[in-house]
Amino acid sequence: SAVSPVQEMADAAKPRMDFRTLVFFAMTLSLCLNTVVCFIGSLGLPVVKAFTLVTYRAALMSASTAFLYRIAYSIKAPASITSLAGWRASLAPVLNSNGAHYVIYSIVFAMGRPVPTVLFPLTICGGFQLLTIANKHFPATLKRVRGDQVFALAQQEMHKMMAMCATMECSMLPLLIMELFTPARSVTRVVMYVNYLRRRYACKDDTVFRIKYTYGNAGQFHQQVWSMLGQKTSPILSRVPGIDKVLGPLKRWFTQGAAPMKT
């Protein structure tokens, strides 16, 4: 639909982006565009196929840059610069944030072959940030391309999208385990990713990039995934003699430090 001159003027009247917003806009736009090209290239289309690897890594780099930038300006020095306890207290929230976790996620998968589905959790989060910035600074332009409707729907369904992100993150573990039986195997990546998922299970952060969840936090969505998986597999595992002696300690280690799941 056409945008009236009044709407165009409203766009122009919007406040200019500050530097932080500009960084997040550029990085999330780069993340989304590179993900699209990477996915198209993975389908084997001529010309685009050659850019699959470079766009895959560019998408991971774009996401990591935005997260590391937020981490950098979020760190607050303790009252006493020489206090180790003060630094631990200051760094703990940052290191246990969605941003720090997704940097680890990006590092794990940057080391292997391109797997476009790896980019989807990052791109979903990046898309939310990109739409939020566009809605604030370019409302008329967003309306012209029906982006305002997409933004409204995204806000309404955000909890479902975050649950989807958690599901996709958990589904990457079997992929890494299967790779142990190929020349691309890496025990280090598997160990890193198991620890990553353990951190996600206990994560209390409810923001990603600069977007606040409309419901819950990252840990709650991951706990829901593992709870559902447990319900599906328990009838089968219960038939295996002595399995509780193996899975019990592993479960206690994996869930240590996590808040009880809300029902």
Disulfide bonds with the S-S distance in Angstrom:
none
